[in-house]
Amino acid sequence: MAVNTTADWNDPISCPFCGDELESPGAGFVDHIDANADCEDGFEQWRSNIASDLAGEWSG
């Protein structure tokens, strides 16, 4: 598993946390983080970091 150390998500078909290829950029990403605890933790940390930048949570 390759580790992506860049802060930018340049490739929507690759997981920004581990670099693995996703089946799709939307549902495939959700499936991927559901199946990979490290990526889910990374996503939750990222989401927590940007939560104050948004006027409330997104609804999706």
Contacts in CASP RR format, 6 or more apart in sequence:
PFRMAT RR
TARGET T0000
AUTHOR 0000-0000-0000
METHOD contacts of the structure
MODEL  1
MAVNTTADWNDPISCPFCGDELESPGAGFVDHIDANADCEDGFEQWRSNI
ASDLAGEWSG
1 18 0 8 1.000
1 19 0 8 1.000
1 20 0 8 1.000
2 18 0 8 1.000
2 19 0 8 1.000
2 20 0 8 1.000
3 18 0 8 1.000
3 19 0 8 1.000
4 14 0 8 1.000
4 15 0 8 1.000
4 16 0 8 1.000
4 17 0 8 1.000
4 18 0 8 1.000
4 19 0 8 1.000
6 16 0 8 1.000
9 16 0 8 1.000
12 22 0 8 1.000
12 25 0 8 1.000
12 26 0 8 1.000
13 21 0 8 1.000
13 22 0 8 1.000
13 24 0 8 1.000
13 25 0 8 1.000
14 20 0 8 1.000
14 21 0 8 1.000
14 22 0 8 1.000
15 21 0 8 1.000
15 22 0 8 1.000
15 29 0 8 1.000
15 32 0 8 1.000
15 33 0 8 1.000
15 36 0 8 1.000
15 39 0 8 1.000
17 33 0 8 1.000
17 38 0 8 1.000
17 39 0 8 1.000
17 42 0 8 1.000
17 43 0 8 1.000
18 36 0 8 1.000
18 38 0 8 1.000
18 39 0 8 1.000
20 32 0 8 1.000
20 36 0 8 1.000
22 28 0 8 1.000
22 29 0 8 1.000
22 32 0 8 1.000
23 31 0 8 1.000
23 32 0 8 1.000
32 39 0 8 1.000
33 39 0 8 1.000
33 40 0 8 1.000
33 43 0 8 1.000
34 40 0 8 1.000
51 57 0 8 1.000
END
